[in-house]
Structures are given as C-alpha cells and as structure tokens.
Amino acid sequence: MATTPSPKAKKPTKATKPAAPAPMSAKAKTEAPPPKPAAAPTLTLKHLAVEMAEAHDMSKKQADSLLGDVVDRIVSHLKKGERIRMAGLGILEVKKRAARMGRNPGTGEPMEIKASKKVAFRPAKELKEAI
C-alpha cells in the first residue's frame, strides 16, 4: 500500500544560490587596474665589489674578497654578543627575545614561542638625514 503525502505536508526546499555579482559598468571594464609600484632594485655584495674595484683601482676579485671578509668579521663579532658601530651608517647589535605565548594562525590554539635572538639595526642620524 503506497502512502501519499498529505497536502498540508511541507515540500523540502531547495538550497538557495548565492546572489550573482553585480555586472561591471562599461567604464570599469575598460579601465586597467592601477599599476603596481616597481620594486626597488636589489644590490648585492657582488655589485658593491664591482663599484669598489672601479673606485679604488683594484681587481674585482680583491674587492669581493675584502667585502666577504668584512661580512665574516661582522658576523663573528655579533655571535660574541658585541655591538658594532659604523660611523655614518648605524649600530648593529644582538637583542634577546624572551619566550612568549602566541597563537597558531591556522588553528587559533595557543602555543609557546621559544626565546630567540635577533639582529637589530639602528640607523645613524647621518643615514636618516641622507634618505
């Protein structure tokens, strides 16, 4: 025996579709999005070595070696915890960051961020004024 639904029973409703985005105007279709600002060129130690070699009448290899040695010495002094002051440029120093609580951005659950060290740079007054 087949049962038929009573006329008063509600029919299942269909899921509603989200509204379609509003059509773009003719003016908006023809305008291009504003151009992104051009990224500043990146200067490497190789570029600096070439400029130094030209300015001081030395080979590129010698200038590259000299700059590499300067970087190595800066790193070794920072590892010791020393502060490096370069006149006209600024101060490089290692700062300690304490352990703290943070949140996992994916799940939102709290997590501990362990203590770490970071290199801090404070520009000199001359550098600030030059820029």
C-alpha positions as CSV (number, residue, x, y, z in Angstrom):
1,M,0.0,0.0,0.0
2,A,1.6,3.3,-1.1
3,T,1.3,6.3,1.0
4,T,0.9,9.7,-0.4
5,P,1.9,12.8,1.4
6,S,-0.9,14.8,2.8
7,P,-1.5,18.1,1.1
8,K,-0.6,20.0,4.3
9,A,2.9,18.5,4.5
10,K,5.7,20.9,3.5
11,K,7.8,20.2,0.5
12,P,11.6,20.2,1.0
13,T,13.1,23.5,0.0
14,K,15.9,23.8,-2.4
15,A,19.2,25.4,-1.3
16,T,19.3,29.0,-2.4
17,K,22.2,30.0,-4.6
18,P,24.3,33.0,-3.6
19,A,23.5,36.1,-5.5
20,A,25.5,36.7,-8.7
21,P,28.0,39.6,-8.5
22,A,26.7,42.8,-9.9
23,P,27.6,43.3,-13.6
24,M,30.5,45.7,-14.1
25,S,29.9,49.0,-15.7
26,A,31.3,49.8,-19.2
27,K,33.7,52.3,-17.6
28,A,35.0,49.7,-15.1
29,K,35.6,47.1,-17.9
30,T,37.8,49.4,-20.0
31,E,39.9,50.8,-17.1
32,A,43.0,48.8,-16.3
33,P,43.9,48.2,-12.6
34,P,46.4,50.7,-11.3
35,P,50.0,49.6,-11.9
36,K,51.9,48.1,-9.0
37,P,54.8,50.1,-7.8
38,A,58.1,48.8,-9.2
39,A,60.2,47.0,-6.7
40,A,63.4,48.7,-5.8
41,P,66.5,47.1,-7.4
42,T,68.4,44.7,-5.1
43,L,72.1,45.5,-4.7
44,T,74.3,42.5,-3.7
45,L,77.8,42.3,-2.4
46,K,79.0,41.5,-5.9
47,H,77.6,44.8,-7.2
48,L,79.3,46.6,-4.3
49,A,82.5,44.8,-5.0
50,V,82.5,45.9,-8.7
51,E,81.8,49.6,-7.6
52,M,84.6,49.4,-5.0
53,A,87.1,47.9,-7.5
54,E,86.4,50.7,-10.0
55,A,86.7,53.4,-7.4
56,H,89.9,52.1,-5.8
57,D,91.8,50.7,-8.8
58,M,91.8,47.1,-7.6
59,S,90.6,43.9,-9.1
60,K,87.0,42.7,-8.7
61,K,88.3,39.6,-7.1
62,Q,90.2,41.5,-4.4
63,A,87.2,43.8,-3.7
64,D,84.9,40.8,-3.4
65,S,87.3,39.1,-1.1
66,L,87.6,42.2,1.1
67,L,83.8,42.6,1.4
68,G,83.4,39.0,2.2
69,D,86.0,39.3,4.9
70,V,84.2,42.3,6.4
71,V,80.9,40.4,6.5
72,D,82.6,37.4,8.1
73,R,84.1,39.6,10.8
74,I,80.8,41.4,11.5
75,V,79.1,38.0,11.9
76,S,81.8,36.7,14.3
77,H,81.6,39.8,16.5
78,L,77.8,39.6,16.6
79,K,78.0,36.0,17.6
80,K,80.1,37.0,20.6
81,G,77.3,39.5,21.6
82,E,79.3,42.6,20.7
83,R,77.8,45.8,19.4
84,I,79.2,47.1,16.1
85,R,79.1,50.9,15.4
86,M,79.7,52.1,11.9
87,A,80.1,55.8,11.6
88,G,77.6,57.4,9.2
89,L,75.7,54.1,8.9
90,G,74.4,52.9,12.3
91,I,74.7,50.3,15.0
92,L,74.3,46.5,14.7
93,E,73.6,44.6,17.9
94,V,72.1,41.3,19.0
95,K,68.9,41.5,21.1
96,K,67.4,38.7,23.1
97,R,63.7,38.0,22.8
98,A,62.0,36.3,25.7
99,A,59.8,33.2,25.4
100,R,56.1,34.2,25.0
101,M,52.7,32.9,24.2
102,G,51.3,33.2,20.7
103,R,48.6,31.7,18.6
104,N,48.8,29.2,15.8
105,P,47.3,31.2,12.8
106,G,45.8,28.1,11.2
107,T,44.0,26.7,14.2
108,G,43.9,29.6,16.6
109,E,45.1,27.5,19.5
110,P,47.7,29.0,21.9
111,M,51.3,27.9,21.6
112,E,54.6,28.8,23.2
113,I,57.1,30.7,21.1
114,K,60.6,29.9,22.4
115,A,63.2,32.5,23.3
116,S,65.4,33.7,20.4
117,K,68.0,36.2,19.4
118,K,67.6,38.8,16.6
119,V,70.0,41.3,14.9
120,A,68.8,44.8,15.4
121,F,69.9,47.8,13.3
122,R,69.7,51.4,14.5
123,P,70.4,53.8,11.7
124,A,72.8,56.8,12.4
125,K,71.5,60.3,12.2
126,E,73.5,60.9,9.1
127,L,71.9,58.0,7.3
128,K,68.4,59.1,8.3
129,E,69.1,62.7,7.0
130,A,70.6,61.4,3.8
131,I,67.5,59.3,3.0
